Amino acid sequence: MIRWLFFFAFFSLVQWYAFQAIKTLGFSRWLVYIYFGAIALIVANFIFHISTYSRSIGFTPAISLASGLFMSLFIFQLIIIFFLAFEDLLRLPQALYHYFADSKGEQYLPSRRKFISQLAIGLAAIPFASLLVGMIRGKYNYKVLHYALEFDDLPKAFDGFTITQISDIHSGSFDNAKKVNYGIDLINQQNSDVILFTGDIVNNKAEELLPWKKAFGRLSAKEGIYSVLGNHDYGDYVAWGSRQEKEDNLQLLLDTQKEMGFNVLLNETKFIEKDGERLALVGVENWGKGGFKKAGDLEKALTDVNPEDFKVLLSHDPSHWEAQVIPHPYPFHLTLSGHTHGMQFGIEIPGWFKWSPVKWRYKQWAGLYQEKNQWINVNRGFGFLGYPGRVGIWPEITVISLKRSKKEV
């Protein structure tokens, strides 16, 4: 209750400041009514969905939309507050000076400058519009990223072998079947040798995947489709009626993926063999820092793997790479992860600049990283969660070509 009182007090302060900017600009009465009417609808919708939220249901597209609209509005207003509060730091000392310096002791407060209000609203409109466009178009703005990685010890039979990686489907968030099927077609059009999915196929429950089973069942690759589990796939974020209910949910998830043609790797390895040589696909369950599930077991997964085998590791959380993968006695040539979504928000200029707030949480958060002779690719995700959109960090389909070094090993 105290938290809600604090929230409403702070939110009221935000509205008061935002109103100061609008009043200074002299908008007509009807525009002010429309503005506050829109705010009332967004806030009421958000409060309704939050108050009726149930962990037994989890995040739905409707809840995500309500949260996304509220977040867009709140960021818009916070930026306005930043400028107006900064101006007040200049206005208040002037008022105090005039109050004490004036022999009559009359109160004086310089009027708010129209330019500051215009600047505040103008700059605040940029992220506000970006977040709205990200909700309308960004979340399905699929990008295919191509990489070629060279290794001295890649088996000759696998020179030119191609991998398509997808991650973080979060099927419970989808709200446009046409766009999702377009993304699935893009994956198939890469015509890769193998498709590897690195976890989080649902938000909370296996039943979220059922309406999309046929669509993702269309995926195909010459050497098959392999997947691992992410932290959302275990049902840990749902209040289950019993332990058995939770176990049944996980089993349904595994069975559904199998029906779709996905080979789920649960701390195990599958070998792809060509011309008497082999490539090891090592798949571990989720292992992550910061309170996330640690079910991944590298030793168990490596039971039938030799040190000299060329290894591609599927591990959902990139924090696993530095914590256990790099220090491991066996070299893992390529690790594929996801999990971060690139926070679904950031700025990227390919080859020049890449930034997102998520970099303060994860050292490896999007794209390729190298440590000596080991690589990791952190996929930005196919779907979305929470905020129902993407700004600057687009949904990703990664295509990686493995190349054998020209020099002899």
C-alpha positions as CSV (number, residue, x, y, z in Angstrom):
1,M,0.0,0.0,0.0
2,I,2.8,2.4,0.9
3,R,4.5,1.7,-2.4
4,W,1.3,2.6,-4.3
5,L,0.9,5.8,-2.3
6,F,4.5,6.8,-3.1
7,F,3.9,5.9,-6.8
8,F,0.8,8.0,-7.1
9,A,2.5,10.9,-5.2
10,F,5.4,10.8,-7.6
11,F,3.1,10.4,-10.6
12,S,1.1,13.4,-9.6
13,L,4.2,15.5,-9.4
14,V,5.2,14.3,-12.9
15,Q,1.7,15.4,-14.2
16,W,2.0,18.8,-12.5
17,Y,5.4,19.5,-14.1
18,A,4.2,18.3,-17.5
19,F,1.2,20.6,-17.2
20,Q,3.5,23.5,-16.5
21,A,5.2,23.0,-19.9
22,I,1.8,22.8,-21.7
23,K,0.4,25.8,-19.9
24,T,3.5,27.9,-20.8
25,L,3.1,27.1,-24.5
26,G,-0.5,28.4,-24.3
27,F,-2.2,25.4,-25.9
28,S,-5.9,25.7,-26.4
29,R,-8.3,24.3,-23.8
30,W,-9.4,21.5,-26.1
31,L,-5.8,20.3,-26.7
32,V,-5.3,20.3,-23.0
33,Y,-8.4,18.2,-22.5
34,I,-7.4,15.8,-25.2
35,Y,-3.9,15.5,-23.6
36,F,-5.1,14.7,-20.2
37,G,-7.9,12.5,-21.5
38,A,-5.3,10.4,-23.3
39,I,-3.2,10.2,-20.1
40,A,-6.3,9.1,-18.1
41,L,-7.0,6.3,-20.6
42,I,-3.4,5.1,-20.6
43,V,-3.1,5.2,-16.8
44,A,-6.5,3.5,-16.3
45,N,-5.7,0.8,-18.8
46,F,-2.3,0.2,-17.1
47,I,-3.8,0.1,-13.6
48,F,-6.5,-2.3,-14.7
49,H,-4.1,-4.8,-16.2
50,I,-1.6,-4.6,-13.3
51,S,-4.4,-5.0,-10.7
52,T,-5.8,-8.0,-12.5
53,Y,-2.4,-9.5,-13.3
54,S,-2.1,-13.2,-12.3
55,R,1.1,-15.2,-12.1
56,S,-0.9,-18.2,-13.1
57,I,-1.5,-16.4,-16.5
58,G,1.7,-14.4,-16.9
59,F,2.4,-11.7,-19.4
60,T,-0.2,-11.5,-22.2
61,P,-0.1,-9.2,-25.3
62,A,-2.7,-7.0,-23.7
63,I,-0.7,-6.5,-20.5
64,S,2.5,-5.8,-22.6
65,L,0.6,-3.2,-24.6
66,A,-0.7,-1.5,-21.5
67,S,2.8,-1.5,-20.0
68,G,4.4,-0.3,-23.2
69,L,2.0,2.7,-23.6
70,F,2.4,3.7,-19.9
71,M,6.2,3.4,-20.2
72,S,6.2,5.6,-23.3
73,L,4.1,8.2,-21.6
74,F,6.2,8.1,-18.4
75,I,9.5,8.5,-20.3
76,F,8.1,11.4,-22.3
77,Q,7.1,13.2,-19.1
78,L,10.3,12.4,-17.2
79,I,12.3,14.1,-19.9
80,I,10.1,17.2,-19.6
81,I,10.7,17.2,-15.8
82,F,14.4,17.1,-16.3
83,F,14.4,20.3,-18.3
84,L,11.8,22.1,-16.1
85,A,13.5,21.0,-12.9
86,F,16.8,22.3,-14.2
87,E,15.2,25.6,-15.0
88,D,13.7,25.7,-11.5
89,L,17.2,25.4,-10.0
90,L,17.9,28.8,-11.7
91,R,14.5,30.3,-10.9
92,L,14.3,29.6,-7.2
93,P,17.6,31.3,-6.2
94,Q,16.4,34.4,-8.1
95,A,13.2,34.3,-6.2
96,L,14.9,33.9,-2.8
97,Y,17.3,36.7,-3.7
98,H,14.5,39.1,-4.6
99,Y,12.5,38.1,-1.5
100,F,15.4,39.0,0.9
101,A,16.9,41.8,-1.0
102,D,13.5,43.6,-1.5
103,S,12.9,45.8,1.5
104,K,9.2,45.1,1.2
105,G,9.8,41.4,1.3
106,E,7.5,40.8,-1.7
107,Q,7.5,37.3,-3.3
108,Y,8.9,37.2,-6.8
109,L,9.3,34.1,-9.1
110,P,10.5,34.6,-12.6
111,S,8.0,33.3,-15.1
112,R,8.8,30.0,-16.8
113,R,10.5,30.6,-20.2
114,K,8.5,29.4,-23.2
115,F,11.7,28.3,-25.0
116,I,12.6,25.8,-22.2
117,S,9.1,24.3,-22.4
118,Q,9.3,24.0,-26.2
119,L,12.8,22.4,-26.0
120,A,11.6,20.0,-23.3
121,I,8.5,18.9,-25.2
122,G,10.4,18.7,-28.5
123,L,13.2,16.5,-27.2
124,A,10.8,14.3,-25.2
125,A,8.7,13.7,-28.3
126,I,11.7,11.9,-30.0
127,P,11.9,8.9,-27.6
128,F,8.1,8.9,-27.2
129,A,7.5,8.6,-30.9
130,S,10.3,6.1,-31.2
131,L,8.7,3.9,-28.5
132,L,5.3,4.1,-30.2
133,V,6.8,3.3,-33.7
134,G,8.8,0.4,-32.0
135,M,5.5,-1.1,-30.8
136,I,3.9,-0.8,-34.2
137,R,6.7,-1.7,-36.5
138,G,9.9,-2.4,-34.7
139,K,9.0,-5.7,-33.0
140,Y,8.7,-7.5,-36.4
141,N,11.5,-5.6,-38.2
142,Y,13.5,-8.8,-38.7
143,K,17.2,-8.5,-39.7
144,V,19.3,-11.2,-41.1
145,L,23.0,-10.9,-39.9
146,H,25.7,-12.8,-41.7
147,Y,29.1,-13.7,-40.2
148,A,32.0,-15.9,-41.4
149,L,34.3,-17.4,-38.8
150,E,37.6,-19.0,-39.6
151,F,39.1,-21.9,-37.5
152,D,42.4,-23.7,-37.9
153,D,41.0,-27.0,-36.6
154,L,37.6,-27.0,-38.4
155,P,37.2,-30.5,-40.0
156,K,37.6,-30.2,-43.8
157,A,34.2,-31.8,-44.3
158,F,32.6,-28.8,-42.5
159,D,34.4,-26.1,-44.4
160,G,31.5,-23.8,-45.5
161,F,29.1,-25.3,-43.1
162,T,26.3,-22.8,-42.3
163,I,24.4,-22.3,-39.1
164,T,21.2,-20.3,-38.6
165,Q,20.7,-19.2,-35.0
166,I,17.5,-17.9,-33.6
167,S,16.7,-17.2,-29.9
168,D,14.1,-15.9,-27.5
169,I,11.0,-16.6,-29.6
170,H,8.7,-15.7,-26.6
171,S,5.6,-17.1,-28.5
172,G,3.2,-15.8,-25.8
173,S,3.9,-12.2,-26.8
174,F,3.1,-12.6,-30.5
175,D,0.1,-10.7,-31.9
176,N,0.5,-10.8,-35.7
177,A,0.6,-14.2,-37.4
178,K,1.4,-12.7,-40.8
179,K,4.5,-11.0,-39.5
180,V,5.7,-14.0,-37.6
181,N,5.3,-16.3,-40.6
182,Y,7.3,-13.8,-42.6
183,G,10.1,-14.1,-40.1
184,I,9.9,-17.9,-40.3
185,D,10.1,-17.7,-44.1
186,L,13.2,-15.6,-43.7
187,I,14.8,-18.3,-41.6
188,N,14.1,-21.0,-44.1
189,Q,15.3,-18.8,-47.0
190,Q,18.8,-18.9,-45.5
191,N,19.0,-22.5,-46.5
192,S,21.5,-23.3,-43.8
193,D,22.8,-26.7,-43.0
194,V,21.4,-26.6,-39.4
195,I,19.1,-24.4,-37.4
196,L,20.0,-23.8,-33.7
197,F,17.5,-22.3,-31.3
198,T,19.0,-21.0,-28.0
199,G,16.1,-20.9,-25.6
200,D,13.0,-19.0,-24.3
201,I,10.4,-20.3,-26.7
202,V,7.6,-19.2,-24.3
203,N,7.1,-16.5,-21.7
204,N,5.6,-18.7,-19.0
205,K,3.6,-21.6,-20.1
206,A,3.9,-24.3,-22.7
207,E,0.3,-23.6,-23.9
208,E,1.6,-20.3,-25.4
209,L,3.4,-22.3,-28.0
210,L,0.4,-24.4,-29.2
211,P,-1.1,-21.7,-31.5
212,W,2.3,-21.4,-33.2
213,K,3.2,-25.0,-33.4
214,K,2.3,-25.4,-37.1
215,A,4.1,-22.2,-38.0
216,F,7.4,-23.1,-36.4
217,G,6.9,-26.6,-37.5
218,R,7.6,-25.3,-41.1
219,L,11.2,-24.7,-40.2
220,S,13.6,-27.0,-41.9
221,A,17.3,-27.6,-42.4
222,K,19.4,-30.3,-44.0
223,E,21.0,-31.4,-40.8
224,G,18.0,-30.8,-38.5
225,I,16.9,-28.3,-35.9
226,Y,18.3,-28.3,-32.4
227,S,17.3,-26.3,-29.3
228,V,18.0,-25.8,-25.6
229,L,15.9,-24.4,-22.8
230,G,16.0,-20.8,-21.5
231,N,15.1,-19.4,-18.1
232,H,11.5,-18.7,-19.2
233,D,10.9,-22.3,-20.5
234,Y,10.8,-24.0,-17.0
235,G,7.7,-22.2,-15.8
236,D,9.5,-20.7,-12.9
237,Y,7.6,-17.4,-13.2
238,V,4.2,-18.9,-12.7
239,A,2.3,-19.7,-9.5
240,W,1.4,-23.4,-10.2
241,G,-1.3,-25.3,-8.3
242,S,1.1,-28.2,-7.6
243,R,4.6,-29.4,-8.4
244,Q,3.1,-32.0,-10.7
245,E,1.3,-29.3,-12.7
246,K,4.6,-27.5,-13.3
247,E,6.3,-30.8,-14.3
248,D,3.5,-31.5,-16.8
249,N,3.9,-28.0,-18.3
250,L,7.6,-28.7,-18.9
251,Q,6.9,-32.0,-20.4
252,L,4.3,-30.5,-22.7
253,L,6.9,-27.9,-23.8
254,L,9.4,-30.7,-24.6
255,D,6.7,-32.8,-26.4
256,T,5.5,-29.8,-28.5
257,Q,9.0,-28.9,-29.6
258,K,9.6,-32.5,-30.6
259,E,6.4,-32.4,-32.7
260,M,7.7,-29.3,-34.3
261,G,10.8,-31.1,-35.4
262,F,13.1,-29.5,-32.7
263,N,15.7,-31.8,-31.1
264,V,15.9,-30.5,-27.5
265,L,19.4,-30.9,-26.0
266,L,19.2,-31.4,-22.2
267,N,22.8,-31.4,-21.1
268,E,23.8,-33.6,-24.0
269,T,25.6,-33.7,-27.3
270,K,24.6,-34.7,-30.8
271,F,27.1,-35.2,-33.5
272,I,26.8,-34.2,-37.1
273,E,28.9,-36.5,-39.3
274,K,30.2,-35.9,-42.8
275,D,32.8,-37.8,-44.8
276,G,34.1,-39.6,-41.7
277,E,34.5,-36.4,-39.7
278,R,32.2,-34.9,-37.0
279,L,31.0,-31.7,-35.4
280,A,29.7,-31.7,-31.9
281,L,26.5,-29.8,-31.0
282,V,26.7,-29.4,-27.2
283,G,23.5,-28.3,-25.6
284,V,23.1,-27.3,-22.0
285,E,20.1,-26.3,-19.9
286,N,19.9,-22.7,-18.7
287,W,22.8,-21.5,-16.6
288,G,22.9,-17.8,-15.6
289,K,24.3,-15.4,-13.1
290,G,22.2,-12.9,-11.1
291,G,19.6,-15.3,-9.7
292,F,18.8,-17.1,-12.9
293,K,18.4,-20.9,-13.0
294,K,21.6,-22.9,-13.0
295,A,20.5,-26.2,-14.5
296,G,23.3,-26.4,-17.1
297,D,25.8,-29.2,-16.7
298,L,28.8,-29.0,-19.0
299,E,30.4,-32.2,-17.7
300,K,27.3,-34.2,-18.3
301,A,26.9,-32.7,-21.8
302,L,30.5,-33.6,-22.7
303,T,30.2,-37.3,-21.7
304,D,30.8,-38.6,-25.3
305,V,32.9,-35.6,-26.5
306,N,36.6,-35.8,-27.2
307,P,38.9,-32.8,-26.4
308,E,39.8,-32.5,-30.1
309,D,36.2,-32.5,-31.4
310,F,35.1,-29.2,-33.0
311,K,32.4,-28.0,-30.6
312,V,29.4,-25.6,-31.0
313,L,27.8,-24.9,-27.7
314,L,24.2,-23.9,-27.2
315,S,23.8,-22.0,-23.9
316,H,21.0,-19.6,-23.4
317,D,22.5,-17.1,-21.0
318,P,25.8,-15.4,-22.1
319,S,27.0,-15.0,-18.5
320,H,27.7,-18.7,-18.7
321,W,30.5,-18.1,-21.3
322,E,33.0,-16.3,-19.0
323,A,31.9,-18.1,-15.9
324,Q,32.3,-21.7,-17.0
325,V,32.9,-22.1,-20.8
326,I,36.1,-20.2,-21.3
327,P,37.9,-21.6,-18.2
328,H,36.9,-25.2,-19.2
329,P,39.7,-27.5,-20.2
330,Y,37.9,-28.4,-23.4
331,P,38.0,-25.5,-25.9
332,F,34.5,-24.5,-27.2
333,H,35.1,-23.0,-30.6
334,L,31.7,-21.3,-30.9
335,T,29.1,-20.6,-28.2
336,L,25.6,-19.5,-29.2
337,S,23.5,-17.5,-26.6
338,G,20.6,-15.1,-26.4
339,H,18.7,-14.0,-23.3
340,T,19.5,-10.3,-23.3
341,H,17.3,-9.2,-26.3
342,G,19.7,-6.3,-26.5
343,M,17.1,-4.9,-24.1
344,Q,15.0,-4.3,-27.2
345,F,16.2,-0.7,-27.0
346,G,19.5,0.9,-28.1
347,I,21.5,2.5,-30.9
348,E,23.4,0.5,-33.5
349,I,25.4,1.7,-36.4
350,P,26.8,-1.5,-37.9
351,G,30.6,-1.6,-37.8
352,W,30.8,1.7,-35.9
353,F,28.7,2.0,-32.8
354,K,26.6,-0.2,-30.5
355,W,25.0,0.8,-27.3
356,S,22.1,-0.3,-25.0
357,P,21.5,0.1,-21.3
358,V,21.8,-3.7,-21.0
359,K,25.6,-3.4,-21.4
360,W,25.7,-2.3,-17.8
361,R,24.3,-5.8,-16.9
362,Y,26.0,-8.1,-19.4
363,K,29.5,-7.8,-20.8
364,Q,28.5,-9.8,-23.9
365,W,25.0,-8.6,-24.8
366,A,24.6,-8.5,-28.6
367,G,26.7,-9.8,-31.5
368,L,30.0,-11.5,-31.8
369,Y,32.7,-11.5,-29.1
370,Q,36.1,-13.3,-29.1
371,E,38.4,-14.6,-26.4
372,K,41.6,-16.0,-27.9
373,N,40.4,-18.9,-30.1
374,Q,36.9,-19.0,-28.7
375,W,33.8,-17.1,-30.0
376,I,30.4,-16.3,-28.7
377,N,27.4,-14.9,-30.6
378,V,24.7,-13.3,-28.5
379,N,21.5,-13.3,-30.6
380,R,19.3,-10.2,-30.1
381,G,16.2,-12.4,-30.1
382,F,13.4,-13.3,-32.5
383,G,10.5,-12.2,-30.3
384,F,10.0,-9.7,-27.5
385,L,8.9,-9.6,-23.9
386,G,7.6,-6.9,-21.5
387,Y,7.8,-3.8,-23.7
388,P,5.9,-4.9,-26.9
389,G,8.3,-3.4,-29.3
390,R,11.9,-2.7,-30.4
391,V,13.8,0.5,-30.9
392,G,17.2,0.4,-32.6
393,I,17.8,-3.3,-31.5
394,W,15.9,-5.3,-34.1
395,P,14.7,-8.9,-34.0
396,E,17.6,-11.1,-35.3
397,I,18.2,-14.1,-37.5
398,T,21.9,-15.0,-37.4
399,V,23.6,-16.9,-40.2
400,I,27.2,-18.1,-39.4
401,S,29.4,-19.7,-41.9
402,L,32.2,-21.9,-40.6
403,K,35.5,-21.6,-42.6
404,R,38.6,-23.7,-42.4
405,S,41.9,-21.7,-42.2
406,K,44.0,-22.0,-45.3
407,K,47.1,-22.8,-43.3
408,E,47.7,-26.4,-42.3
409,V,47.1,-27.4,-38.7
